Amino acid sequence: MARYYFHIRDGWNVIPDDEGIECSTWGAACVEAYASADDLAAAALRDGLPRSAVAIEIVDQAGNVLGRVAVPEQRCLG
């Protein structure tokens, strides 16, 4: 299994994931990143914060950014 890290990028700021998690496949790492993005979007909605420039970066053990998942902008329609 490979260890992936899920850093939070907010514009120029990065909040590093120092622990990471082991995932059996790249697909499993992507599922984790999307779940983290959904959690951040829900917290932003709850706290009334914009999330338009926030993303989760999927990083390998060597520090290479393998992918990014944008945190969705949650809006209440009605």
N, C-alpha and C positions, 0 to 999 in steps of 0.2 A: 504494500500500500504506500501511496505517496502522501506526504504532508503538504497541505495547502494553507496559505494564510489569506485572511480576508481583511485587507486594510480599508479603512473608510477615508475617502478623499472628498473634501469639501473645498472646491476651488483649488487654491494652492496649498491648503493645509491637509496633512495626512495624519490620521490616527492609526498607528500601527497595531496589527494583531500579532502579539509576541508569542502566542501559544500555538495558533493554527489547529487544524484537525487533520486526521488521516482519513483519506477517502479512497475507496477501492477503484474508482474510475474518474476520468475528467467529467463525465456527466454528473456523477454524485457531487463533485465540487461545485458544479454550476447550480445544482439544486440547492445546495447550502447558500451560495451567493444570492440567489433569488429570494430565498427565505429570509436572509438577513436584510435584504433591500426592502422587502415587505414589512418587516419589523420596524425598520427605521422610518418608513413612510407612515406607519400607524402611530408611532411615537410623535412624529412631527405634526400629524393631524391633531392628535390629542393635545399637544402643547402649543398649537397655533403657529408653528414655524414653517417657513418655506423650505422645500427640499429640491428645488429645481437643478442645483449644481452639485448634488451629492451623488457619489457612486461607490460601489464596492469593487475594489481591485482584487482579483484572484492572483496570488503570487506563489511561485514555487519556492523550494528550499534554497535555491541559489539567488533569490531576490528578483527573478524575472517576472514581469507582469504578463500573465498569460491571457487575461481577459478583464473586461469591466462590465458591471451591471449597473445601470442607472437606477437610482431610487425614484420610484414613480411619484409624481405630484398627485396627491390625493385631493379630490374636490368633492364636496357634498353638493349633489344636484337636487334641485327640488323647487 
